[in-house]
Amino acid sequence: MEQDPTWVFNILWTDEAHFSLHGDVNNHNCPIWATSNPRDYTQKPLHSPKVTAWCGFTGSFIIGLFSFETQCPVNG
């Protein structure tokens, strides 16, 4: 790091997000606080359709925004 102070510009940073087409929210990533009954539930499909968005960037450029529609199970 001391030899090349621009090393951080050579890293490709990436992230992806999964969006449910039914409007479901992942409670592990987005906790919902409410005063209603926490044991109340609604039925929903086990594998609802999702869209995945992916983006990457370095210190010099952005690698687009890509979206993928798939019926494959999503891990994560």
N, C-alpha and C positions, 0 to 999 in steps of 0.2 A: 504494500500500500504506500509505503514511503517512496519507493522507486518510481511508481507511476500514479500520480494523484488523480488521473482521469479514469482509473479503472472502473469506477462506478457507472460511467457512461457506456460501458461495454456489457452491462448486465441486462438481460431481457426479463422484464418484470411482466408477469401474466396473471390474469384472474378470470374466473368464469362464474356465472350465476345461472340458476335454473328458475324459470318462471312457469308456474302451473297455469294452464289455459282455463281452468275452472275457478281461478281466483283463490285457491287454497294458499295458506301461509304456513311456512315451516316454523313451528313454535320453538324449535331448538335454536334457530338463528334470529328469531324475532319474537321474544316473549310478549304475551298479551296479558295485561293486568286488567281484571274486571271484577265487578262486585256481584256478578251473576253466579249461578251454580257452576263450579268448576268441573263437576262430574257430568254435566249435561253434554250430550254429544249428538252429532249428526252423522249419518252414514254417507260415505263417499267412496268412489272407486279406488281399488287398491293401487293401480298404476294409472293415474290420470295423465292425459297428454301434457307434455312440457315443451318449452322452448329453452334452449341453452344459448346464452350470449357469452362470447369470448373476446377478450381484448388483450393486447400486449404492447409494451412500450419500452424504449431505452431512453437515455439522456438526449438522444438525437432525433428520434422519430417515433411515431405511433403506428402500430400494425393494426389497422382497421378495427372495425367492430363486426364480428362474424356471428351469425345466428344459425342455429341448427334445430330443425324440427325432427323429432324421432320418437318412436314408440318403444325404444329400448329402455330397460330399467336404468335409472340413474343412481350412481353410488355417490353418497356424500350429503 
